[in-house]
Amino acid sequence: MLLTALIASVFVIMQSCSVPKKTSLARFAKGSLNKLVVLETPPPMPKMAFRDVNGLDVSLSDFRGKTVLLNVWATWCAPCVAEIPSLDRLQGAHGGEDFVVIAISMDRHIDDATSFYKKAGIQNLALYIDPSFSISTKVGVQGLPISIFYSPNGQELARIPGEVDWQSPQVSALLGAIFP
């Protein structure tokens, strides 16, 4: 009995001295992801419609079952324009059954975004536009670009305001945590 008490005491002391392991994605908020934010009570994926290049309505709920990286951008936003090729490479490398990058342009006319895609040689990233400009309100956008990760069940995982290098080692580590 004395031996059991001693072992239990040592276990309690070791547990109290150990550094708690961060389980939140917030632990990745460094380097190129220094602006990563994990909300304490994350909102669900907003219910909203936007349009594809053919003018057809699409909604975020159409992508349920996949991890979604929603990116809100515009051709008049210099950091957005710099980031889109990196998002295109991310979609090319990781897009598929389980993951999709959804880039929604805030341009007034889809022709502006289409021209940019052609000039920049964007091949893997589908083009969407929000003609109502309501996405900024629905996801709480305070500036462009912004990227928001959603889980396959539609729960927000994390958001990153500003431009991100989607091929950085920090992003690779974050993706490794999101895609077990």
Secondary structure, 3 states (H helix, E strand, C coil): CHHHHHHHHHHHHHHHHCCCCCCCHHHHCCHHHCCCECCCCCCECCCCEEEECCCCEEEHHHHCCCEEEEEEECCCCHHHHHHHHHHHHHHHHHCCCCEEEEEEECCCCHHHHHHHHHHHCCCCCCEEECCCCCHHHHHCCCCCCEEEEECCCCEEEEEEECCCCCCCHHHHHHHHHHCC
